[in-house]
Amino acid sequence: MQIDNTVLAKLEKLSHLKIDDSKKEEVIEQLSGILNYVDNLNELDTDALDPSFSTLDGGTPLREDTPREANNIAKDILSHAPQGKDDFFIVPAIIE
């Protein structure tokens, strides 16, 4: 995928970010570099690998699954949000 001004404008709209005109070329170069780097992963031969392959010895460490008392984590997180209602974030619609 090639990043151009059209794609960058769409990303700006979806992310609700405004990129200064003087920085747009730099951002396009950076995003293109990221996509090229990620595209290198397509060159890896993973056909012989098990889908659950892990580089960690013994697999992924798990924590003890212990029940906790009800807490106010959701209310604490939502207290920092610009808008929230009934334990949910309220965000602008992005689908036209």
JOBELNOR-V510294 format. One record per helix or strand of 3 or more residues. SS is the DSSP state (helix for helix, strand for strand). FROM is the first residue (numbers start at 1). LEN is the number of residues. Records with the same first field share a line. If there is no record, write none. Layout:
SS: FROM-LEN + FROM-LEN
This chain:
helix: 5-11 + 21-23 + 73-6
